[in-house]
Amino acid sequence: MRSFFHVSDIGDLAAALQEAKQVKATPFAWKNLGQDKTIILIFFNSSLRTRLSSQKAALNLGMNPIVLNVGADSWKLETQLGVVMDGDKSEHLREAIPVIGSYCDIIGVRSFAGLSDREFDYAETILSQFIEYSGKPVISLESATVHPCQAFADLITIEEYKTKPRPKVVMTWAPHPRALPQAVPNSFAEWMNAADVDFVITHPEGYELDPKFVGNAKVEYDQMKALEGADFVYAKNWSCPGVTNPGDYGKILSKDMGWVVDERHMAVTDNAYFMHCLPVRRNMIVSDGVIDSPRSIVIPEAANRVVSAQVVMKRMLEGLK
């Protein structure tokens, strides 16, 4: 595996889930794989779960993790070609990336969407430069359009908690005071489409995700109807993806508090489990009563971030042999 962006990069999904089960049961069994190997984890944006889970996964495999916070631990980096660098950015990615590549064996990069230029974001301009110029395997630790380690962990969690062969999984939009990227919902949709689940997406009109991520999912604009009989409810906010109106890309079109997932919403489900990638704004995305209930699995879901990252790193290390 040379890069990890999409569900297709993981190969056979059933095999990946079985491997995740083995890694979770015996996390230190492959410590020899990472001996004398280094992974550099580059953060253009803040993080808690991604940072800690990636470091833990690397240590479980015997690797030396190095964390670089761009702009705090390093020079500010210019990301676009053809610009006159007369501002506050002292170094260009074109030089920084091959230097970073010379210091490590694997690179993980976290770089959010700017939400101002859809073409720039959806071209994955920053991550694609790391793939092109580093010469090393690259993991998306959340990029402009995808968050595959999160989606893989989400699927691992659903596999652990499901009580029927083909559960109904509903991803519902919820309000938020800030404009957020589409990376998490994009990846969740992509991975659920690849899994054996009955997958439904619900959101207000204008929040349609890119068709390449929606895939064969059913889109339902009536939230309560979508939630009927659900086995898993995945709440997440995202800003306008600009699919139907590119001029609205990155905008907040609604703050309808009727979409907050509360006890009323969960009552129409089939005693569903509640999921969220975290961090979550209580009583904005989800009510206290729902996230604190016994059916909330946000903490086991977060714990599985170590497992998903470790499977990906393990496969990359095996490819280096």
C-alpha positions in Angstrom: 0.0 0.0 0.0 1.6 3.3 -1.2 -1.2 5.6 -0.2 -4.3 5.5 2.0 -7.1 7.8 0.9 -10.1 5.7 -0.1 -11.8 2.4 0.8 -10.4 1.0 -2.5 -6.9 1.4 -1.0 -7.6 -1.2 1.7 -8.4 -3.9 -0.8 -10.7 -6.7 0.3 -12.9 -5.2 3.1 -13.7 -8.5 4.8 -10.0 -9.3 5.0 -9.2 -5.8 6.4 -11.8 -6.2 9.1 -10.5 -9.6 10.1 -7.0 -8.1 10.2 -8.3 -5.3 12.4 -9.8 -7.9 14.8 -6.4 -9.6 15.0 -4.5 -6.3 15.5 -6.9 -5.3 18.3 -6.5 -8.7 20.1 -2.7 -8.7 19.8 -1.5 -5.1 19.2 2.2 -5.8 19.8 2.5 -8.9 17.7 4.1 -7.1 14.7 6.5 -4.9 16.7 9.4 -6.2 14.7 7.9 -4.7 11.5 8.6 -1.1 12.6 12.0 -1.6 14.1 14.4 1.1 12.9 11.6 2.7 10.9 10.3 6.3 11.3 6.9 7.8 10.6 6.5 11.6 10.4 3.0 12.8 11.3 2.4 16.3 9.8 -0.4 18.5 11.2 -1.5 21.6 9.4 -4.5 21.5 11.7 -5.3 20.7 15.3 -6.1 17.2 16.4 -6.7 15.0 19.5 -7.8 11.5 18.4 -5.9 11.5 15.1 -2.6 12.7 16.7 -2.7 10.3 19.7 -4.1 7.2 17.9 -1.5 7.6 15.1 1.4 7.9 17.5 0.1 4.9 19.6 -0.4 2.8 16.5 3.2 3.6 15.3 4.6 2.7 18.7 2.6 -0.6 18.8 4.4 -1.5 15.6 7.8 -0.6 16.9 8.2 2.6 14.8 9.6 6.0 15.9 6.9 8.6 15.4 7.8 12.2 14.9 5.1 14.9 15.0 5.5 18.2 13.1 3.0 21.0 13.7 3.3 23.2 10.6 3.6 26.9 11.5 4.4 26.1 15.1 7.3 23.6 14.9 8.3 24.6 11.4 8.2 27.5 9.0 4.8 28.4 7.5 4.5 26.5 4.3 3.3 27.8 0.9 1.1 25.2 -0.8 0.4 26.7 -4.2 2.8 26.8 -7.2 3.4 30.0 -9.2 3.0 32.4 -6.3 5.4 35.2 -5.4 6.4 34.3 -1.8 6.5 37.8 -0.4 4.1 37.1 2.5 4.4 35.3 5.8 5.3 31.8 4.4 9.0 31.2 4.3 9.2 27.7 2.7 7.4 26.0 -0.1 6.0 22.4 0.0 8.0 21.7 -3.1 11.2 21.8 -1.1 9.8 20.8 2.3 8.2 17.5 1.2 11.3 15.8 -0.3 13.3 16.9 2.8 10.7 15.4 5.1 10.7 12.2 2.9 14.4 11.9 3.4 14.0 11.7 7.1 11.4 8.9 7.3 9.8 5.8 5.9 6.1 6.7 6.1 4.3 10.1 6.1 0.9 10.9 7.6 -0.6 14.3 6.7 -3.6 16.2 8.2 -4.7 19.2 6.2 -8.2 20.4 6.2 -10.2 22.0 3.3 -9.9 25.7 3.0 -13.6 25.8 2.1 -13.1 28.8 -0.2 -11.9 27.1 -3.5 -13.8 23.9 -4.2 -11.5 23.0 -7.1 -8.4 23.4 -5.0 -9.9 21.3 -2.2 -11.4 18.5 -4.2 -8.2 18.2 -6.2 -6.5 17.3 -2.9 -3.8 19.7 -3.9 -1.7 19.4 -0.7 -1.9 15.7 -0.2 -1.2 15.0 -3.9 2.0 16.9 -3.6 3.2 14.7 -0.7 2.5 11.7 -2.9 4.3 13.1 -5.9 7.4 14.6 -4.2 8.1 12.6 -1.0 8.8 9.2 -2.5 7.3 7.6 0.6 3.9 6.0 1.4 1.4 8.6 2.5 -1.6 8.3 4.9 -4.4 10.8 4.9 -4.9 11.8 8.5 -7.8 13.8 7.2 -7.5 15.8 4.1 -9.6 18.3 2.2 -12.2 15.7 1.1 -11.6 12.4 3.0 -10.8 11.0 6.5 -10.3 7.3 5.8 -8.8 6.3 9.2 -11.9 7.6 10.9 -14.3 5.8 8.4 -12.3 2.5 8.8 -12.6 2.8 12.6 -16.3 3.6 12.2 -16.8 0.4 10.2 -14.8 -1.7 12.7 -17.1 -0.4 15.5 -20.3 -1.2 13.5 -19.0 -4.7 12.9 -18.4 -5.1 16.6 -21.8 -3.9 17.7 -24.2 -5.0 15.0 -26.8 -7.6 16.0 -28.0 -8.4 12.5 -26.2 -9.3 9.3 -27.2 -6.2 7.4 -27.9 -3.3 9.8 -29.5 0.0 8.8 -27.0 2.8 9.2 -28.2 6.4 9.0 -25.8 9.4 8.6 -27.7 12.5 9.6 -26.6 16.1 9.2 -26.8 18.2 12.3 -26.4 22.0 12.9 -23.1 23.6 13.9 -22.0 27.3 14.5 -19.0 27.0 12.2 -18.5 25.9 8.6 -17.0 22.4 8.6 -15.5 20.3 5.8 -17.1 17.3 4.2 -14.2 15.0 4.8 -15.8 12.9 7.5 -19.2 12.4 5.9 -17.5 11.8 2.5 -15.4 9.0 3.8 -18.2 7.5 6.0 -20.5 7.4 3.0 -17.7 5.8 0.8 -17.0 3.1 3.4 -20.6 2.4 4.2 -21.3 1.9 0.4 -18.6 -0.6 0.3 -19.9 -2.5 3.4 -22.8 -4.8 3.7 -25.2 -2.3 5.3 -28.5 -0.6 4.5 -27.2 3.0 4.2 -29.2 6.2 4.3 -28.1 9.8 4.3 -30.3 12.5 5.6 -29.8 16.3 5.4 -31.5 19.5 4.5 -31.8 20.5 0.8 -28.6 22.1 -0.4 -26.2 19.9 1.6 -25.9 17.2 -1.1 -22.5 15.5 -0.9 -20.5 14.8 -4.0 -22.1 12.0 -6.0 -18.8 10.0 -6.1 -19.1 9.6 -2.3 -22.9 9.3 -2.1 -22.7 6.3 -4.4 -25.8 4.0 -4.0 -26.9 5.4 -0.7 -30.5 6.4 -0.3 -30.8 10.2 0.3 -33.8 11.2 2.4 -34.6 14.8 3.2 -37.1 14.0 6.0 -34.8 13.3 9.0 -37.4 11.5 11.1 -38.4 9.2 8.2 -34.8 8.4 7.5 -34.2 7.4 11.2 -37.1 5.0 11.4 -35.8 1.5 12.2 -32.1 2.5 12.2 -29.6 0.3 14.0 -26.9 2.9 14.0 -27.2 6.7 13.9 -24.1 8.6 12.8 -24.5 12.4 13.4 -22.2 14.9 11.7 -22.3 18.4 10.5 -20.8 19.6 7.1 -20.9 22.8 5.2 -22.4 23.1 1.8 -20.5 20.9 -0.6 -21.4 23.2 -3.5 -22.6 20.3 -5.7 -25.8 21.9 -6.9 -24.6 25.5 -6.5 -20.8 25.9 -6.6 -21.1 29.5 -5.3 -22.4 28.1 -2.0 -19.4 25.9 -1.4 -18.3 26.0 2.3 -21.3 28.1 3.4 -23.7 27.4 6.3 -27.1 27.2 4.7 -29.0 26.1 7.8 -28.8 26.1 11.6 -32.1 24.4 12.1 -32.0 23.1 15.7 -34.7 20.6 14.8 -32.0 18.5 13.3 -30.2 18.1 16.7 -30.2 14.4 17.5 -32.1 14.0 20.7 -34.3 11.4 22.5 -37.2 12.2 20.1 -35.1 11.2 17.1 -33.7 8.1 18.7 -37.2 6.9 19.8 -38.1 6.1 16.1 -35.0 4.0 15.6 -34.7 0.3 16.4 -32.9 1.1 19.7 -30.0 2.4 17.7 -26.5 3.0 18.7 -25.3 6.6 18.5 -22.0 7.4 16.8 -19.9 10.5 16.2 -16.3 11.1 15.2 -15.7 13.6 18.0 -15.1 16.3 19.1 -18.9 17.0 19.4 -20.8 20.1 20.4 -23.3 18.9 22.9 -26.9 20.1 22.5 -25.9 21.4 19.0 -25.1 18.1 17.3 -26.6 15.8 19.9 -28.4 16.1 23.2 -26.7 15.2 26.5 -29.3 12.5 27.1 -28.3 10.7 23.8 -24.5 11.0 24.0 -24.5 10.0 27.7 -26.9 7.0 27.2 -25.8 3.4 27.3 -26.4 3.3 23.5 -23.8 5.8 22.8 -20.6 4.2 21.4 -18.5 7.3 20.7 -15.7 6.2 23.1 -15.3 2.7 21.7 -15.5 4.2 18.3 -12.6 6.6 19.1 -10.6 3.8 20.7 -10.8 1.9 17.4 -8.9 4.8 15.7 -5.7 3.1 17.0 -6.8 -0.2 15.3 -7.6 1.4 12.0 -4.3 3.4 11.9 -2.3 0.3 12.9 -3.7 -1.9 10.2 -2.8 0.8 7.6 0.7 1.3 8.9 1.2 -2.4 9.2 0.4 -2.9 5.6 2.6 -0.1 4.5 5.5 -1.5 6.6 5.0 -5.0 5.0 5.2 -3.3 1.6 8.6 -1.9 2.5 10.1 -5.3 3.1 
